[in-house]
Every structure is written in structure tokens, then in C-alpha cells.
Amino acid sequence: MMKTVNTLVLSSLFFLSGQALAQETVGGYQCGVEREVSAGALTQQTYNRLSEIYEAIGEELYVEAFEDLSSLLERTRRDDYEQATILQAMAFIRAQQERYEEAIDYFNRAIELNTLPNNQQFDMILQVAQLHYAGENYRQSLDQLEIWFCVTPDDQQNKVTVWVMKASIHAQIEEFREALEAIDRAIAMSDEPKENWYQLKLGMHFELQQYAEAADVLQILINMSPEKKDYWVQLASMYVQLERNRDSMAVLALAHRKGLLDKQSEYMQLASLQQEFDFPRKAAEVMQEGLESGIVESTRRNWEMVGGAWYEARELDRALEAYERAGAQSTDGEIDLQRAFILVDQERWEEANEALTRAVRLGGLSDSQTGNAYLLLGTARYNLGDNDGALDAFNEAENYGRVERAAREWMNHIRRERSS
């Protein structure tokens, strides 16, 4: 198993009992030893020729430039510095042509000559890692990064981005803990961590099922980009996973107030949570808004949910309106029966009579519901002065055990009134 990067950057010699401990070696390099290289120089002829070739490279004349570099390389066999400089340019061209294996080979040849200044030498090692990454050779890329971390001083400005690269590679090969360690290191080292770094960190927490940590990252991402709906929805889902449903409701409610919710599932989840925590009015408002805007599908079930929420909020007229819209899409009498309960409660007998008549006509009710429908229908007709109709309804209700006694009492009451 490859050693973690934290153990690689050892920059000092330690002495124990008068004995010097050996420095760590990676890929033939001694970690922490400052690289010393003699200053090299190009001959005037080589410098002039390279300047011309670099102009061709700038104009993307890669084929011609590469041929000229190959010829120049043949003429500079005795000078390692010149050879390394040329090989570096040849590697750059092959990388631009996406001929990554060849680019890696030229870079490695330049690296092995070990004559270029530190910044160029270290940059070539890093470019080899990047080329392996581009070629999806992830393990080789990590091995090369291990060398780069070993030889590169800690104060290199691009070290943070290299940690991000390391995290990305580990993520690609599903080494999620290693990826998390690397991205955490990058974030800790940066004064202004980037949003996509936190996105990578979030993904690793998801993969490791670390939902509490994922929720923390999502809060950071929301602060960074409050207009991105996905962060709000994901945070709400994380709170459900953590059994923090009230927090989930609060997050979705805030996202709704910001106008970010635009899916039926989001509206319904928010309304369900609001009902769960005894906010029926808010649930009804959210669902009705979704239905009237077309975000929530206009179905019997959804309008029935709105009606139930308004009823719980004691907004009876609005509940009736919602139930009426649900009933318009119903093929049985259940919705009309629900409406009738409210209408009877309000002593709106004419409307109750119509709703109950339709309910028993459509049918599809359980025996208990059918018995109740006929009992209420008889009550509505009685209050409308239709005693014959009331007796007919009570006579039907008498066939259903649970309301049989009440139906009989009503019929006896009507008969006594008639005989008095």
C-alpha cells in the first residue's frame, strides 16, 4: 500500500543517540534534500534556433517544430543542459498533440538528465503526473505525485492545487478516504477554498455515508452559492437521513421562500413535513400554490391532500373548494362524502344533500361509508323539510349495522312528528 503523502515531505535530518537517521527516499530521490544543480547555459546558436522553434510552437505549427527540435537534439548530444531543454520542448508538443505516452517519455528523459533549474525540474515531474492522469493511468499519476511531494519545497505556490489533483485521482479509483484527506489538506492550506473543492469533499462524504459531515459541507456550499437549489435539496435530504426532519422542513421552507423549488417532489416533501409538524395551513398553502402554478400535477389525490390540510387548519370553505376539485376527478363517492361531513357541520343542508346524493350514486364506498352517507343524507333531507326523502335514506341506512340504530331512531322520530 502506497504511503500517505503526509509521511513523504520530510525536510530535516534527525539525530538519535548520536546516529543520523536515513532520509526517506522516493523514486530515487532523497526527500527533504535541497537539490543543487550547476547553472547551465545554451550556446548562442542553440538559443537562436530554439527562439525560432518557440515561435512556431506559439503558432501551433507542432509538426514542423517537432521535426526541428529532433534535428537540433541530434546536434547537441554532448551538452546535457541543452538536451534537457530540447526534450522538455518536445514533450510539450507531444502533450499538446494529446500523444501522452510520448510526452511522458520525453519529460522523463529530460528529468533523468537532472540539469534544469529547480522550478523546471519540479514542474516536469508534476507534468508527468498530470499526463498520467489525463491518460487515466491513475496509479502511475499518484506514484509521480509522491515523487513531486518528496522533492518539492513546502513553499511552492501551486502545492494546494496539487493536493486537489491528488484528491481527484483518489476519487477516480474509489479511494474515498484518501481523497477526503487530500481535499481537506487543500482546503486547510487555502485562504479562499474553491466551491468545486467542497463539492469533491461532499461527494466523498456521500460515498462514505458520512451524512453529518455532508450536511456541514452543504451549509458551506449554500453560503458560497445560495442561489443553487441542489444544495438546499441535498441538505434537506441529509437531515432526513439524520432523522432531523424539523431541520429538513426549515431548509426546504427557506428554499421555497427564495423561489428555488420547481419540482412536484420538492413541494410535496415540504408540505408533508409541514403537516408532520402540525403546520397544516402552511402545508395547504404550499400544495395549492404548486397545483395552481402547474408544478404539482392536478390529480384527485393532490387536491384531496390540500383539502385535508385546509380542514385541519379549520379553513372550511377552502377545504370544500379543494375537495370539490378533487371530486371532479373522482369516479367514486369518497370525496363527496368528505365534502358532506363539512357541509353538514356547517348546516349547509342543500349542498350537503347534493354531495351525499352524488356520493351514494357514484358508490365505491365501504359498507361503513355507505351507511354513514345514507344517515347523513336522511339528516340533510329532514332539515330541508323532505321527510319522505329522509325516510327513504334512513331506510337504506338501516341495512348497515353500525348506523342501524341511529337510522331507526330517526325514522321513529319522523313518524311521531307525523302522528302528532
Kinemage of the C-alpha trace (Angstrom):
@kinemage 1
@onewidth
@group {chain A} dominant
@subgroup {mainchain}
@vectorlist {calphas} color= white
{ca met a 1} P 0.000 0.000 0.000
{ca met a 2} L 1.367 3.376 -1.026
{ca lys a 3} L 2.425 5.586 1.873
{ca thr a 4} L 0.300 8.613 2.522
{ca val a 5} L 1.619 11.942 1.375
{ca asn a 6} L 1.761 13.179 4.956
{ca thr a 7} L 4.764 10.911 5.537
{ca leu a 8} L 6.574 11.973 2.381
{ca val a 9} L 7.542 15.582 2.963
{ca leu a 10} L 10.378 15.085 5.438
{ca ser a 11} L 12.634 18.073 5.249
{ca ser a 12} L 15.184 17.539 8.001
{ca leu a 13} L 17.731 15.103 9.320
{ca phe a 14} L 17.111 13.849 12.863
{ca phe a 15} L 19.786 12.628 15.202
{ca leu a 16} L 19.131 9.932 17.751
{ca ser a 17} L 21.795 8.635 20.145
{ca gly a 18} L 24.419 10.305 18.019
{ca gln a 19} L 23.291 8.299 14.952
{ca ala a 20} L 21.892 10.111 11.890
{ca leu a 21} L 18.633 8.591 10.692
{ca ala a 22} L 18.473 7.888 6.976
{ca gln a 23} L 16.329 10.240 4.971
{ca glu a 24} L 13.298 8.845 3.148
{ca thr a 25} L 13.870 8.017 -0.491
{ca val a 26} L 11.122 8.065 -3.130
{ca gly a 27} L 11.757 7.142 -6.756
{ca gly a 28} L 15.480 7.518 -6.279
{ca tyr a 29} L 15.139 10.974 -4.713
{ca gln a 30} L 16.056 11.820 -1.129
{ca cys a 31} L 13.144 13.688 0.381
{ca gly a 32} L 13.927 16.990 2.006
{ca val a 33} L 17.388 17.363 0.488
{ca glu a 34} L 17.755 20.640 -1.296
{ca arg a 35} L 18.580 19.975 -4.914
{ca glu a 36} L 21.816 21.547 -6.087
{ca val a 37} L 22.446 21.869 -9.786
{ca ser a 38} L 25.055 23.840 -11.668
{ca ala a 39} L 23.727 26.707 -13.727
{ca gly a 40} L 23.502 25.668 -17.358
{ca ala a 41} L 23.550 27.830 -20.439
{ca leu a 42} L 22.602 27.486 -24.082
{ca thr a 43} L 25.063 28.261 -26.820
{ca gln a 44} L 24.138 31.309 -28.866
{ca gln a 45} L 23.432 29.111 -31.874
{ca thr a 46} L 21.123 26.806 -29.937
{ca tyr a 47} L 19.424 29.770 -28.266
{ca asn a 48} L 18.697 31.406 -31.614
{ca arg a 49} L 17.384 28.190 -33.113
{ca leu a 50} L 15.167 27.492 -30.130
{ca ser a 51} L 13.741 31.005 -30.306
{ca glu a 52} L 12.649 30.333 -33.879
{ca ile a 53} L 11.169 26.983 -32.907
{ca tyr a 54} L 9.268 28.510 -29.976
{ca glu a 55} L 7.691 30.986 -32.385
{ca ala a 56} L 6.462 28.043 -34.483
{ca ile a 57} L 5.103 26.387 -31.356
{ca gly a 58} L 3.288 29.625 -30.493
{ca glu a 59} L 1.664 29.461 -33.949
{ca glu a 60} L 0.713 25.807 -33.254
{ca leu a 61} L 2.955 24.524 -36.053
{ca tyr a 62} L 3.652 21.463 -33.976
{ca val a 63} L 4.741 19.033 -36.712
{ca glu a 64} L 7.345 21.411 -38.117
{ca ala a 65} L 8.519 22.481 -34.674
{ca phe a 66} L 8.922 18.888 -33.516
{ca glu a 67} L 10.985 17.975 -36.570
{ca asp a 68} L 13.254 20.978 -35.998
{ca leu a 69} L 13.677 20.038 -32.326
{ca ser a 70} L 14.588 16.464 -33.302
{ca ser a 71} L 17.281 17.752 -35.641
{ca leu a 72} L 18.562 20.152 -33.005
{ca leu a 73} L 18.686 17.343 -30.447
{ca glu a 74} L 20.990 15.346 -32.691
{ca arg a 75} L 23.443 18.260 -32.811
{ca thr a 76} L 23.610 18.774 -29.035
{ca arg a 77} L 24.485 15.266 -27.820
{ca arg a 78} L 27.377 16.417 -25.638
{ca asp a 79} L 25.523 19.055 -23.597
{ca asp a 80} L 23.029 17.648 -21.052
{ca tyr a 81} L 21.552 21.069 -20.294
{ca glu a 82} L 20.780 21.791 -23.929
{ca gln a 83} L 19.450 18.262 -24.409
{ca ala a 84} L 17.133 18.589 -21.389
{ca thr a 85} L 15.846 21.943 -22.661
{ca ile a 86} L 15.077 20.483 -26.083
{ca leu a 87} L 13.496 17.336 -24.665
{ca gln a 88} L 11.250 19.484 -22.480
{ca ala a 89} L 10.027 21.369 -25.560
{ca met a 90} L 9.454 18.104 -27.451
{ca ala a 91} L 7.444 16.773 -24.519
{ca phe a 92} L 5.316 19.925 -24.522
{ca ile a 93} L 4.477 19.473 -28.216
{ca arg a 94} L 3.504 15.828 -27.774
{ca ala a 95} L 1.287 16.789 -24.829
{ca gln a 96} L -0.421 19.440 -26.974
{ca gln a 97} L -0.999 16.756 -29.611
{ca glu a 98} L -2.508 14.514 -26.889
{ca arg a 99} L 0.202 11.907 -27.527
{ca tyr a 100} L 0.577 11.458 -23.817
{ca glu a 101} L 2.800 8.378 -23.685
{ca glu a 102} L 5.383 10.016 -25.928
{ca ala a 103} L 5.175 13.245 -23.932
{ca ile a 104} L 5.814 11.307 -20.728
{ca asp a 105} L 8.831 9.617 -22.297
{ca tyr a 106} L 10.393 12.928 -23.376
{ca phe a 107} L 9.739 14.534 -19.993
{ca asn a 108} L 11.284 11.575 -18.205
{ca arg a 109} L 14.377 11.748 -20.389
{ca ala a 110} L 14.733 15.443 -19.548
{ca ile a 111} L 14.179 14.731 -15.847
{ca glu a 112} L 16.823 11.990 -15.822
{ca leu a 113} L 19.446 14.398 -17.183
{ca asn a 114} L 18.878 16.361 -13.942
{ca thr a 115} L 20.355 19.589 -15.258
{ca leu a 116} L 17.457 22.060 -15.439
{ca pro a 117} L 16.773 24.570 -12.640
{ca asn a 118} L 14.525 23.534 -9.755
{ca asn a 119} L 11.361 25.198 -10.991
{ca gln a 120} L 11.647 23.491 -14.385
{ca gln a 121} L 12.709 20.142 -12.933
{ca phe a 122} L 9.867 20.043 -10.404
{ca asp a 123} L 7.360 21.263 -12.978
{ca met a 124} L 8.288 18.429 -15.364
{ca ile a 125} L 7.745 15.855 -12.591
{ca leu a 126} L 4.314 17.367 -11.976
{ca gln a 127} L 3.508 17.435 -15.684
{ca val a 128} L 4.274 13.726 -15.925
{ca ala a 129} L 1.762 13.145 -13.120
{ca gln a 130} L -0.798 15.276 -14.947
{ca leu a 131} L -0.234 13.404 -18.207
{ca his a 132} L -0.699 10.051 -16.488
{ca tyr a 133} L -3.922 11.466 -15.033
{ca ala a 134} L -5.083 12.629 -18.473
{ca gly a 135} L -4.344 9.161 -19.810
{ca glu a 136} L -6.324 7.598 -16.931
{ca asn a 137} L -3.200 5.936 -15.572
{ca tyr a 138} L -4.209 6.865 -12.061
{ca arg a 139} L -1.802 4.726 -10.063
{ca gln a 140} L 1.182 5.935 -12.105
{ca ser a 141} L -0.011 9.503 -11.602
{ca leu a 142} L -0.114 9.012 -7.830
{ca asp a 143} L 3.362 7.487 -7.878
{ca gln a 144} L 4.661 10.521 -9.746
{ca leu a 145} L 2.946 12.866 -7.310
{ca glu a 146} L 4.656 11.029 -4.486
{ca ile a 147} L 7.988 11.961 -6.068
{ca trp a 148} L 6.839 15.572 -6.553
{ca phe a 149} L 5.832 15.907 -2.903
{ca cys a 150} L 9.139 14.357 -1.908
{ca val a 151} L 11.388 16.758 -3.782
{ca thr a 152} L 9.361 19.976 -3.856
{ca pro a 153} L 9.813 22.552 -1.080
{ca asp a 154} L 6.731 23.264 1.033
{ca asp a 155} L 6.529 26.884 -0.056
{ca gln a 156} L 5.709 26.084 -3.684
{ca gln a 157} L 2.701 28.242 -4.566
{ca asn a 158} L 0.842 25.594 -6.531
{ca lys a 159} L 1.027 22.956 -3.826
{ca val a 160} L -2.634 23.465 -2.872
{ca thr a 161} L -3.790 22.667 -6.395
{ca val a 162} L -1.627 19.559 -6.399
{ca trp a 163} L -3.413 18.336 -3.273
{ca val a 164} L -6.690 18.896 -5.105
{ca met a 165} L -5.363 16.880 -8.034
{ca lys a 166} L -4.320 14.103 -5.667
{ca ala a 167} L -7.803 14.090 -4.154
{ca ser a 168} L -9.383 13.864 -7.602
{ca ile a 169} L -7.210 10.907 -8.568
{ca his a 170} L -8.031 9.005 -5.381
{ca ala a 171} L -11.709 9.694 -6.029
{ca gln a 172} L -11.399 8.253 -9.540
{ca ile a 173} L -10.075 4.955 -8.182
{ca glu a 174} L -12.617 4.927 -5.344
{ca glu a 175} L -10.097 5.524 -2.586
{ca phe a 176} L -12.556 7.793 -0.858
{ca arg a 177} L -10.821 8.198 2.496
{ca glu a 178} L -7.530 9.115 0.843
{ca ala a 179} L -9.369 11.560 -1.419
{ca leu a 180} L -11.029 13.128 1.616
{ca glu a 181} L -7.709 13.509 3.422
{ca ala a 182} L -6.180 15.206 0.394
{ca ile a 183} L -9.041 17.637 -0.246
{ca asp a 184} L -9.213 18.504 3.459
{ca arg a 185} L -5.491 19.298 3.300
{ca ala a 186} L -6.033 21.563 0.285
{ca ile a 187} L -8.920 23.396 1.949
{ca ala a 188} L -6.935 23.885 5.160
{ca met a 189} L -3.984 25.314 3.236
{ca ser a 190} L -6.018 27.804 1.203
{ca asp a 191} L -7.238 31.239 2.233
{ca glu a 192} L -10.043 31.022 -0.318
{ca pro a 193} L -11.049 27.376 -0.947
{ca lys a 194} L -12.956 26.932 -4.185
{ca glu a 195} L -16.527 25.726 -4.477
{ca asn a 196} L -15.594 22.685 -6.551
{ca trp a 197} L -13.203 21.579 -3.813
{ca tyr a 198} L -16.087 21.470 -1.373
{ca gln a 199} L -18.151 19.655 -3.991
{ca leu a 200} L -15.448 16.984 -4.158
{ca lys a 201} L -15.355 16.811 -0.371
{ca leu a 202} L -19.146 16.471 -0.308
{ca gly a 203} L -19.008 13.596 -2.781
{ca met a 204} L -16.521 11.737 -0.628
{ca his a 205} L -18.707 12.140 2.474
{ca phe a 206} L -21.645 10.780 0.473
{ca glu a 207} L -19.613 7.778 -0.669
{ca leu a 208} L -18.513 7.097 2.922
{ca gln a 209} L -22.085 7.624 4.190
{ca gln a 210} L -20.868 10.370 6.495
{ca tyr a 211} L -24.133 12.280 6.448
{ca ala a 212} L -23.474 14.635 9.363
{ca glu a 213} L -20.224 15.776 7.721
{ca ala a 214} L -22.004 16.052 4.360
{ca ala a 215} L -24.607 18.327 5.977
{ca asp a 216} L -21.822 20.568 7.304
{ca val a 217} L -20.280 20.852 3.839
{ca leu a 218} L -23.658 21.632 2.276
{ca gln a 219} L -24.110 24.528 4.704
{ca ile a 220} L -20.777 25.922 3.495
{ca leu a 221} L -21.794 25.455 -0.144
{ca ile a 222} L -25.123 27.212 0.466
{ca asn a 223} L -23.242 30.182 1.932
{ca met a 224} L -20.991 30.209 -1.116
{ca ser a 225} L -23.801 29.867 -3.682
{ca pro a 226} L -27.211 30.457 -2.084
{ca glu a 227} L -28.891 30.508 -5.493
{ca lys a 228} L -28.062 26.848 -6.247
{ca lys a 229} L -31.154 24.833 -5.467
{ca asp a 230} L -29.410 21.446 -5.428
{ca tyr a 231} L -27.506 22.335 -2.267
{ca trp a 232} L -30.731 23.166 -0.415
{ca val a 233} L -32.480 19.994 -1.561
{ca gln a 234} L -29.471 17.824 -0.723
{ca leu a 235} L -29.191 19.389 2.728
{ca ala a 236} L -32.877 18.699 3.367
{ca ser a 237} L -32.317 15.069 2.331
{ca met a 238} L -29.287 14.786 4.600
{ca tyr a 239} L -31.346 15.995 7.557
{ca val a 240} L -33.937 13.308 6.806
{ca gln a 241} L -31.144 10.719 6.785
{ca leu a 242} L -30.045 12.069 10.161
{ca glu a 243} L -33.652 11.956 11.439
{ca arg a 244} L -33.651 15.742 11.778
{ca asn a 245} L -36.953 16.208 9.968
{ca arg a 246} L -37.727 19.576 11.529
{ca asp a 247} L -34.406 20.918 10.197
{ca ser a 248} L -35.232 19.405 6.817
{ca met a 249} L -38.558 21.255 6.834
{ca ala a 250} L -36.848 24.535 7.741
{ca val a 251} L -34.323 24.190 4.900
{ca leu a 252} L -36.995 23.422 2.294
{ca ala a 253} L -39.218 26.230 3.583
{ca leu a 254} L -36.383 28.727 3.193
{ca ala a 255} L -35.595 27.415 -0.297
{ca his a 256} L -39.292 27.795 -1.150
{ca arg a 257} L -39.339 31.397 0.078
{ca lys a 258} L -36.318 32.075 -2.139
{ca gly a 259} L -38.266 30.715 -5.117
{ca leu a 260} L -35.879 27.823 -5.695
{ca leu a 261} L -38.275 24.878 -5.599
{ca asp a 262} L -39.580 23.860 -9.015
{ca lys a 263} L -40.408 20.155 -8.793
{ca gln a 264} L -43.508 18.348 -7.612
{ca ser a 265} L -41.498 16.096 -5.296
{ca glu a 266} L -39.997 19.146 -3.558
{ca tyr a 267} L -43.362 20.788 -2.964
{ca met a 268} L -44.887 17.570 -1.705
{ca gln a 269} L -41.956 16.820 0.586
{ca leu a 270} L -42.196 20.275 2.139
{ca ala a 271} L -45.961 20.050 2.578
{ca ser a 272} L -45.686 16.577 4.117
{ca leu a 273} L -43.090 17.792 6.616
{ca gln a 274} L -45.226 20.818 7.489
{ca gln a 275} L -48.172 18.565 8.197
{ca glu a 276} L -45.954 16.247 10.223
{ca phe a 277} L -45.001 19.147 12.492
{ca asp a 278} L -48.554 20.476 12.739
{ca phe a 279} L -48.393 23.353 10.295
{ca pro a 280} L -51.455 22.426 8.186
{ca arg a 281} L -52.071 25.971 6.938
{ca lys a 282} L -48.528 26.237 5.540
{ca ala a 283} L -48.837 22.756 4.017
{ca ala a 284} L -52.103 23.722 2.324
{ca glu a 285} L -50.651 26.982 1.008
{ca val a 286} L -47.573 25.250 -0.420
{ca met a 287} L -49.557 22.469 -2.087
{ca gln a 288} L -52.197 24.808 -3.508
{ca glu a 289} L -49.506 27.114 -4.882
{ca gly a 290} L -47.832 24.128 -6.532
{ca leu a 291} L -51.105 22.940 -8.035
{ca glu a 292} L -52.169 26.338 -9.327
{ca ser a 293} L -48.739 27.027 -10.828
{ca gly a 294} L -48.699 23.674 -12.597
{ca ile a 295} L -45.624 22.429 -10.724
{ca val a 296} L -47.721 19.875 -8.857
{ca glu a 297} L -49.928 17.676 -11.017
{ca ser a 298} L -53.632 18.398 -10.699
{ca thr a 299} L -54.843 14.993 -9.532
{ca arg a 300} L -57.574 13.844 -7.212
{ca arg a 301} L -55.012 12.701 -4.643
{ca asn a 302} L -53.166 16.009 -4.595
{ca trp a 303} L -56.309 18.140 -4.299
{ca glu a 304} L -57.554 15.795 -1.584
{ca met a 305} L -54.287 16.398 0.307
{ca val a 306} L -54.893 20.160 0.038
{ca gly a 307} L -58.456 19.733 1.235
{ca gly a 308} L -57.328 17.716 4.233
{ca ala a 309} L -54.728 20.315 5.162
{ca trp a 310} L -57.225 23.194 4.917
{ca tyr a 311} L -59.669 21.177 7.013
{ca glu a 312} L -57.014 20.671 9.713
{ca ala a 313} L -56.352 24.414 9.598
{ca arg a 314} L -60.126 24.976 10.086
{ca glu a 315} L -60.339 26.807 6.790
{ca leu a 316} L -63.556 25.006 5.863
{ca asp a 317} L -64.532 26.990 2.791
{ca arg a 318} L -61.089 26.494 1.263
{ca ala a 319} L -61.212 22.809 2.203
{ca leu a 320} L -64.537 22.492 0.380
{ca glu a 321} L -63.109 24.165 -2.719
{ca ala a 322} L -60.170 21.759 -2.745
{ca tyr a 323} L -62.403 18.731 -2.194
{ca glu a 324} L -64.678 19.913 -4.995
{ca arg a 325} L -61.724 19.989 -7.388
{ca ala a 326} L -60.679 16.544 -6.192
{ca gly a 327} L -64.222 15.259 -6.629
{ca ala a 328} L -64.332 16.476 -10.218
{ca gln a 329} L -61.652 13.888 -10.995
{ca ser a 330} L -63.143 11.099 -8.901
{ca thr a 331} L -65.041 8.060 -10.115
{ca asp a 332} L -66.334 7.104 -6.663
{ca gly a 333} L -68.217 8.882 -3.908
{ca glu a 334} L -65.471 9.206 -1.295
{ca ile a 335} L -64.633 12.857 -1.963
{ca asp a 336} L -68.292 13.885 -1.992
{ca leu a 337} L -68.717 12.139 1.339
{ca gln a 338} L -65.784 14.104 2.771
{ca arg a 339} L -67.339 17.315 1.492
{ca ala a 340} L -70.654 16.342 3.019
{ca phe a 341} L -69.170 15.949 6.510
{ca ile a 342} L -68.033 19.581 6.361
{ca leu a 343} L -71.314 20.813 4.864
{ca val a 344} L -73.384 19.030 7.499
{ca asp a 345} L -71.109 20.518 10.162
{ca gln a 346} L -71.924 23.950 8.764
{ca glu a 347} L -75.638 23.085 8.382
{ca arg a 348} L -75.459 23.822 4.676
{ca trp a 349} L -78.193 21.326 4.030
{ca glu a 350} L -78.890 21.912 0.345
{ca glu a 351} L -75.237 21.476 -0.633
{ca ala a 352} L -74.898 18.513 1.731
{ca asn a 353} L -77.914 16.873 0.100
{ca glu a 354} L -76.371 17.291 -3.361
{ca ala a 355} L -72.970 15.964 -2.248
{ca leu a 356} L -74.450 12.939 -0.464
{ca thr a 357} L -76.820 12.112 -3.298
{ca arg a 358} L -73.850 12.093 -5.667
{ca ala a 359} L -71.740 10.060 -3.232
{ca val a 360} L -74.243 7.196 -2.977
{ca arg a 361} L -74.904 7.350 -6.725
{ca leu a 362} L -71.202 7.037 -7.619
{ca gly a 363} L -70.665 4.325 -4.991
{ca gly a 364} L -67.270 2.746 -4.489
{ca leu a 365} L -67.699 3.228 -0.739
{ca ser a 366} L -67.099 0.746 2.052
{ca asp a 367} L -70.122 -0.533 3.984
{ca ser a 368} L -69.315 1.809 6.837
{ca gln a 369} L -69.024 4.787 4.496
{ca thr a 370} L -72.239 3.872 2.683
{ca gly a 371} L -74.144 3.606 5.970
{ca asn a 372} L -72.869 6.985 7.110
{ca ala a 373} L -73.701 8.550 3.724
{ca tyr a 374} L -77.318 7.421 3.904
{ca leu a 375} L -77.635 8.505 7.533
{ca leu a 376} L -76.303 11.979 6.742
{ca leu a 377} L -78.438 12.150 3.601
{ca gly a 378} L -81.538 11.453 5.686
{ca thr a 379} L -80.444 14.163 8.152
{ca ala a 380} L -79.959 16.715 5.350
{ca arg a 381} L -83.335 15.936 3.777
{ca tyr a 382} L -85.091 16.131 7.120
{ca asn a 383} L -83.623 19.590 7.715
{ca leu a 384} L -84.776 20.608 4.226
{ca gly a 385} L -88.334 19.507 5.130
{ca asp a 386} L -88.251 16.496 2.795
{ca asn a 387} L -89.478 13.877 5.257
{ca asp a 388} L -90.331 11.293 2.588
{ca gly a 389} L -86.875 11.580 1.125
{ca ala a 390} L -85.399 11.429 4.619
{ca leu a 391} L -87.311 8.211 5.389
{ca asp a 392} L -86.055 6.656 2.160
{ca ala a 393} L -82.454 7.484 3.119
{ca phe a 394} L -82.846 6.270 6.718
{ca asn a 395} L -84.456 3.100 5.438
{ca glu a 396} L -81.328 2.445 3.323
{ca ala a 397} L -79.060 3.285 6.270
{ca glu a 398} L -80.874 0.697 8.386
{ca asn a 399} L -79.248 -2.009 6.248
{ca tyr a 400} L -75.800 -1.134 7.641
{ca gly a 401} L -75.168 -2.396 11.148
{ca arg a 402} L -73.113 0.445 12.547
{ca val a 403} L -75.778 3.069 11.858
{ca glu a 404} L -78.845 0.838 12.024
{ca arg a 405} L -79.913 2.031 15.488
{ca ala a 406} L -79.480 5.715 14.664
{ca ala a 407} L -81.426 5.297 11.405
{ca arg a 408} L -84.286 3.583 13.229
{ca glu a 409} L -84.418 6.338 15.860
{ca trp a 410} L -84.632 8.968 13.130
{ca met a 411} L -87.458 7.113 11.382
{ca asn a 412} L -89.389 6.762 14.659
{ca his a 413} L -88.868 10.473 15.296
{ca ile a 414} L -90.313 11.423 11.870
{ca arg a 415} L -93.281 9.098 12.316
{ca arg a 416} L -94.068 10.536 15.758
{ca glu a 417} L -93.963 14.033 14.318
{ca arg a 418} L -96.409 12.993 11.596
{ca ser a 419} L -98.859 11.393 14.023
{ca ser a 420} L -98.897 14.296 16.461
